[in-house]
Amino acid sequence: MTVVQRASIRKPTLRDAQKAQTRRRILDAARAVFFREGYYGATVDQIVAEAGASRPTFYLHFRDKEVILNELMEHYVARALPYMERLPGPYPSVEQLETWLREVGGFLEQEQAIASVLTEVTAHRRANRPRYGFAAIAAWIAALARRAPAFAAAVRKTSPDVDARARAQLLVIEIAWVGETISMNKERDFVDVAVKMVATSLHGFLTHPRFHGGGSKAGKALPKRATVKRVGRTARRM
């Protein structure tokens, strides 16, 4: 390694650590304010008050609250991917899927704040606004495609199966819905029925003979790291 190369590899300083800590504090504060006030009702003043920071400090790190939302959504999708990749596939039983769905529900309970914001911004579509719901669906399908040929058929780069794609998108919405139901609904009988319904629907898709030819190549077409980083940009294009 040359002297120039060594000089270019700078070790993080105390100031760098402090800046990162402040940025994290603002993100956590925004997360809490978005959950309490709603994304569209939240203001920068509320966020900085929650963070114990100032407006100049906020704008040193973020252009506006939409940039914060982009980052929070990227983190949310990234944290969800390991759960998607735990799908007990490629051809799990209904009982295995029920267990998995309850694990997803546990994750969504931990992420209730961001899940509620995602529901809000998805419901209030505005012109030229990112469509985070579609971006999350795309990322989750890509993760599921690495586990099951049925989902892989939906994301093939060449001749993707339109029927598989439509079913995959609908099923991911159902997975999110039942996960939220598990995390928020206290009626055990209702939750049990909801889990059984979604698990049965998902099982039918995963074991459908038409989608068994997707192969593993389709699942590898969208690597996890690239998928997560593109969430904000993908949301804007959709």
N, C-alpha and C positions, 0 to 999 in steps of 0.2 A: 504494500500500500504506500502511495506517495505521500509527501508532506501535505500537498494540496487536498488529497482525498481524506487524510486524517483530519485536516482542519475543517472540512465540510461536514464531518460527522460530529455535530455538537451535542454534548450531553445536556439533558434537560436541566435547567436551573431552577432555583427556588421560585423565581418569578414565573417561570413557565408552569410550575405546579400550582401556584396561586391562581393564575389565569384559568387553568383547567378546572380548578375547584370552583371558581366564581361562575364559570360557564355552566358547570354541572348544577350549581345551586339555582341558577336562573331557570334552567330546564326543569328541575324538580318543582320549582315554584310555579312555573307556567302549567305544568301537569296538574298541580293541585287547583289552580285558579280555573283552568279549563273545565275541570270536573265539577267544581262548585258553581261557576257562573255560566258555563257553556262557552264554547269557542267564540261564537259571535258576540257574546255578552262580555267577554273578558277584555280588559284594557291593559296597556303597558304599565300604567300607574299601579294597577292592582298586582301585576306580576312583580314589579320591583319592590313594592311594599312587602309582598310575601317573601321575597328573597332577601330583604334587608339590604337592597342595593339602590343605586340611583339610576335615573334615566340615561345619563351619559354612559354609565357602565353597561347598561342594557344595550345601547346602540354601538358600543365598542365590540360587542360579541355578535349581535344579531341585527339584521336590517329591519325586521318587523316580526310580528307574531306568526306570520305564515311561515317564515324560515324556521321558527321554533317548531311549529307543527310538522313541517317536513322532517326535521331531525327526530322528533318524538315518534313519528310514524315509522321511520326507518328502523329505529331501535325496537319498536313493537313488533314489526314484521320479522326482524332478525331473531328476537327472542322466541317467536312462535315457530320458526322453522324446525328447531329440534323436535318439537312435539309432532309436527307434520311428518317428520322423517322417522318417527317411532311407530308409524302405522304398521300394525302386525301383519304385514302382507307378504307376498302379493295377493294371496287368496285366503284371508283370515275368516274365521267363523263369525257368526253374528255375536256370540258371547265375547269373543276377543275384541270385536269392534266396540261393544258396549263399554268394556273396561277402558279402552283407549279414549273413547269420547269423554268419559268421566275424568281422565287425566287432562284432556284439553280443557274441560270445564274448570278444573283446578287452576290451570294457567290463567284462564280468562278472569277468574275471581281475583287473582293477584294483579291483573292488568285492567281492572274494572274501570279505572279513570280513563285510560286511553281508548278502551273499547267503547265507552260511552261517547267520547269525542268523535270516534270514527263513525258511530251511528248518526250523530248529529250532522257532521259535515257531508255524509253520504245522502242524508235525507234532504238537506238544504242545498241542492245543486244550483250553482250560479255560473253565469257565463265566464269563461276563461279561468275557472277555478280548478285546481287539481281534483281528480276523481280518485281519492285514496282507496275507496272500497274496491274498485276494479284493480288497482295496483296490488293491493294485499291479496286479492283472489288469485291474480296471476302468479305472484310469488309463492303462494301456498300450493297451487297446482303444480308448479315446477318442482317443489320439494316432494310432493306426493308421487310425482312421476318417477322419481328415483326408487320408489318402493313398489309400484304397481303398474303393470302394462296398460291397464285401463286408463289411468291418468296419463301415461306416456303417450297413448294414442291421441290424446287431446293436444299435445304440444309438439308433435313431430314437425320438423322444419319443412319437410316435403310432404305434401298431401295429408295434412292433419285431418283426423276424422271429425267432421262438423258435429255429428251427433254426440260423439264422446266429449267434445269441447263444451257443448251446451250442457250436457249432463254433469260434467266435472264442475263447471261454474256453479250450477244450481246446488250440487252436493256440498261444495265448500261453503256456500251461504247457509245451508242446513247445518253443517258442522259448527259454524260460528253461532248460529241461532241456538242450537241445543247446548253448546258450551256456555252461552250466556244464561240460558234457562237453568242449567245446573248450578251456576254460580249465584243466581239471584232469586230463583223461585224456591220457596220453602215447602211447597206442596209435594211431598215425596211421591205420591201416586202419579201426579201429573209428570214429574220429572222422569220417573221410570218409564212411563208410556212414551214420552218424547224421545228418550234415549233408544228405546226399542225400535221406534218407527224409523229414526235416522239410521241406526245400525243396519236395519233390514234393507232400507233403500240403498245404502252404501254397499252392502254385501251383494245385492243384485247387480250393481254396476261393476264391481270388481270381478265378479265371476261370470259375467256375460261372455259367451263364446266369441262374439263379434270383436271384442276388444283385446283378446289374448295375443294378437299378433303385433302389438305395439313395439315389443322388444325393448331392450335396455338402452339402445342408442338414443331414443327419444328422450328418455329420462336424463341422459347426460348432456342434452343439448343446451340446457340452461343451468350453468353452475351456480351454486348457492351464493357465493360471494358477489358475483356480478349481479345476480337477481336483487339482492338486498340493496346494493348501492344505487340501483336504477329505480327504486321505488318512487322517489320524489319526481324524477324525470318522467317515468312511465305514467304517473298519475296526471301529469300535465298534458300528455299526449292523448289520453283516453277521453 
